[in-house]
Amino acid sequence: MSTETARVAIAYHSGRGHTARQAEAVAAGAAAVPGVVADLVALDELTDELWDRLDAADAIIFGAPTYMGSPSAVFKAFAEASVKVWAADLGWRDKLAAGFTNSKAMAGDKLNTLVDFSVFAAQHGMIWVGLDLYPGWAESTASIEDLNRLGSWLGATAQSDADVSAEKAPPETDLRTAAYLGERVAKVTLRHLRGSLAA
Ligand SMILES: Cc1cc2nc3c(=O)[nH]c(=O)nc-3n(C[C@H](O)[C@H](O)[C@H](O)COP(=O)(O)O)c2cc1C
């Protein structure tokens, strides 16, 4: 754990590219904070290098599409494989954690995916960071362009119309919310690292 530079890994799966767009936005938001390096880690192949990159991170932001009301099977395979980190004296203890998900319905039972991520993080002894935003698009004068238009606190959510390609969905409004989550986690991680130096 370095106190000069904060490393934020984005550990994500995407079946058809929509959640990958959201992951890229989270990474861009984190990388925009001075002193922070963002590392996009696709979970399709669980190589030794992948585990090393996650080990080197100070924060890991988990992301997956919501499939059948929970994280995709590829993400769940990663979560189960991570038991080897858990068994080695909670190897991710005190890393910061956060999450994001995307689905085709406005609700789509996305909350269950975020709950799954937060329980997973807790089992690893990680520290969960939620979204410090009021819900957008929730008053008569509000706009669909508001940050957090889908109104979630546990993490960032996005919606992608099922017949629209990943070039066009999720919409910019949800990508801005994703970037905001990345930025927030980056700032909290820096604070956490500097605090541990002082302690
Ligand atoms: C097997 C499967 C299950 C899905 N289950 C849900 C669901 O529970 N709720 C929902 O709103 N959308 C559901 N969807 C739609 C996806 O979440 C949506 O298409 C998303 O944009 C896919 O992201 P990706 O391109 O990153 O894979 C499902 C799609 C698939 C393939």
The ligand as a Gaussian input file, in Angstrom:
#p B3LYP/6-31G(d) Opt

LIG

0 1
 C      -29.097000     -13.857000     -18.927000
 C      -29.586000     -12.430000     -18.842000
 C      -30.326000     -12.053000     -17.747000
 C      -30.765000     -10.721000     -17.620000
 N      -31.466000     -10.376000     -16.501000
 C      -31.853000      -9.078000     -16.358000
 C      -32.528000      -8.658000     -15.175000
 O      -32.684000      -9.396000     -14.209000
 N      -32.962000      -7.371000     -15.128000
 C      -32.812000      -6.508000     -16.165000
 O      -33.285000      -5.376000     -16.083000
 N      -32.115000      -6.854000     -17.278000
 C      -31.634000      -8.124000     -17.392000
 N      -30.917000      -8.480000     -18.489000
 C      -30.512000      -7.447000     -19.461000
 C      -29.065000      -6.997000     -19.252000
 O      -28.837000      -6.627000     -17.896000
 C      -28.775000      -5.777000     -20.164000
 O      -28.961000      -6.161000     -21.523000
 C      -27.387000      -5.207000     -19.949000
 O      -27.282000      -3.989000     -20.672000
 C      -26.300000      -6.170000     -20.421000
 O      -25.043000      -5.600000     -20.165000
 P      -23.739000      -6.115000     -20.919000
 O      -23.834000      -5.666000     -22.367000
 O      -22.605000      -5.492000     -20.201000
 O      -23.744000      -7.613000     -20.805000
 C      -30.465000      -9.785000     -18.631000
 C      -29.710000     -10.190000     -19.751000
 C      -29.269000     -11.493000     -19.856000
 C      -28.416000     -11.899000     -21.047000

